[in-house]
Amino acid sequence: MANRDIEFVRPLWSISWQKARNFMVKYRDPRTGLRCELRFVGRRWGVHSVHRRHRYGGLKAARKLCHLLGDQERAEIYNTAAEEIKAGAAKYLFSHKLNRFVRRLVPGSAHAADGWRV
């Protein structure tokens, strides 16, 4: 990639990277834009802040690569998903009480607003 040969990347993009990005776009909660998952370190179920940052950054990078490859439609899909993740994180993962983002949310709590608890 030092010589910026974009044709070198094209087959790799279509084979593997695209599948991973499409998975990140598709499997999210339609209400929050976020995805619950089991974090393998500590085996904790919920929405984890660290994963939101990774997904947002990955989708923004995929958007840029789509622009370079001339796929404007897919670039817009990835950008929209990234912005939905960002908005969901701001709404559900930021605690005004703590004045910071929380590490994790657990779904299904009847006692918390919107069914989530910190």
C-alpha positions as CSV (number, residue, x, y, z in Angstrom):
1,M,0.0,0.0,0.0
2,A,3.0,2.3,0.1
3,N,2.5,3.0,-3.5
4,R,-1.2,3.7,-3.0
5,D,-2.3,0.9,-5.4
6,I,-6.0,0.9,-4.8
7,E,-6.5,-2.0,-7.1
8,F,-4.5,-4.1,-4.6
9,V,-7.2,-3.5,-1.9
10,R,-10.3,-4.0,-4.1
11,P,-10.4,-7.8,-4.0
12,L,-9.7,-7.9,-0.3
13,W,-12.4,-5.4,0.3
14,S,-15.1,-7.4,-1.5
15,I,-14.1,-10.7,0.0
16,S,-13.8,-10.1,3.7
17,W,-14.0,-6.5,4.9
18,Q,-17.3,-5.8,3.4
19,K,-18.9,-8.8,5.1
20,A,-17.7,-7.6,8.5
21,R,-19.0,-4.1,7.9
22,N,-22.3,-5.3,6.6
23,F,-22.7,-7.4,9.8
24,M,-22.0,-4.3,11.9
25,V,-24.7,-2.3,10.0
26,K,-27.3,-5.0,10.1
27,Y,-27.3,-6.5,13.6
28,R,-28.2,-3.5,15.8
29,D,-31.1,-2.6,18.0
30,P,-33.4,-0.5,15.7
31,R,-34.5,1.6,18.7
32,T,-31.0,2.5,20.1
33,G,-28.8,1.9,17.1
34,L,-26.5,-0.1,19.4
35,R,-25.9,-3.8,19.7
36,C,-25.9,-6.0,22.8
37,E,-23.1,-8.6,23.0
38,L,-21.2,-10.8,25.3
39,R,-17.9,-9.3,26.1
40,F,-15.5,-12.2,26.3
41,V,-13.2,-10.6,28.9
42,G,-15.2,-10.9,32.0
43,R,-18.1,-12.6,30.2
44,R,-20.4,-9.6,30.7
45,W,-23.5,-9.2,28.6
46,G,-24.7,-5.8,27.6
47,V,-23.8,-2.7,25.5
48,H,-20.2,-1.8,26.0
49,S,-18.7,1.6,25.4
50,V,-15.5,0.3,24.1
51,H,-17.3,-1.7,21.3
52,R,-19.2,1.4,20.3
53,R,-16.0,3.3,19.7
54,H,-14.6,0.4,17.6
55,R,-17.7,0.0,15.5
56,Y,-18.0,3.8,14.9
57,G,-14.3,4.0,13.8
58,G,-14.5,0.9,11.7
59,L,-17.6,2.1,9.8
60,K,-16.1,5.6,9.3
61,A,-13.0,4.0,7.9
62,A,-15.1,1.7,5.7
63,R,-16.9,4.8,4.4
64,K,-13.6,6.4,3.4
65,L,-12.5,3.3,1.6
66,C,-15.8,3.1,-0.3
67,H,-15.3,6.6,-1.5
68,L,-11.8,5.7,-2.7
69,L,-13.2,2.6,-4.5
70,G,-16.1,4.6,-6.0
71,D,-18.9,2.9,-4.1
72,Q,-20.8,6.0,-3.0
73,E,-24.0,4.1,-2.1
74,R,-22.3,1.8,0.3
75,A,-20.3,4.7,1.7
76,E,-23.5,6.4,2.6
77,I,-24.9,3.3,4.3
78,Y,-21.8,2.9,6.4
79,N,-21.8,6.6,7.3
80,T,-25.5,6.5,8.3
81,A,-24.9,3.5,10.5
82,A,-21.8,5.1,12.2
83,E,-23.8,8.3,12.9
84,E,-26.7,6.2,14.4
85,I,-24.2,4.4,16.6
86,K,-22.7,7.8,17.7
87,A,-26.2,9.2,18.5
88,G,-27.2,6.0,20.4
89,A,-24.0,6.1,22.4
90,A,-24.6,9.8,23.3
91,K,-28.2,9.1,24.3
92,Y,-27.8,5.8,26.1
93,L,-24.2,5.5,27.2
94,F,-23.6,9.0,28.5
95,S,-24.6,9.6,32.2
96,H,-25.4,13.2,33.1
97,K,-25.3,12.2,36.7
98,L,-21.7,10.9,36.4
99,N,-20.8,13.4,33.7
100,R,-19.1,10.7,31.6
101,F,-19.8,7.7,29.4
102,V,-20.6,4.6,31.4
103,R,-18.7,1.4,30.7
104,R,-21.7,-0.9,30.1
105,L,-25.5,-1.0,29.9
106,V,-27.5,-4.1,30.7
107,P,-30.8,-4.5,28.9
108,G,-34.1,-5.6,30.4
109,S,-34.1,-3.8,33.6
110,A,-37.7,-2.7,34.4
111,H,-36.4,-0.1,36.9
112,A,-34.3,2.0,34.6
113,A,-35.3,4.5,31.9
114,D,-35.9,2.8,28.5
115,G,-35.3,-0.6,30.1
116,W,-31.6,-0.2,30.5
117,R,-29.5,0.0,33.7
118,V,-25.8,1.0,34.2
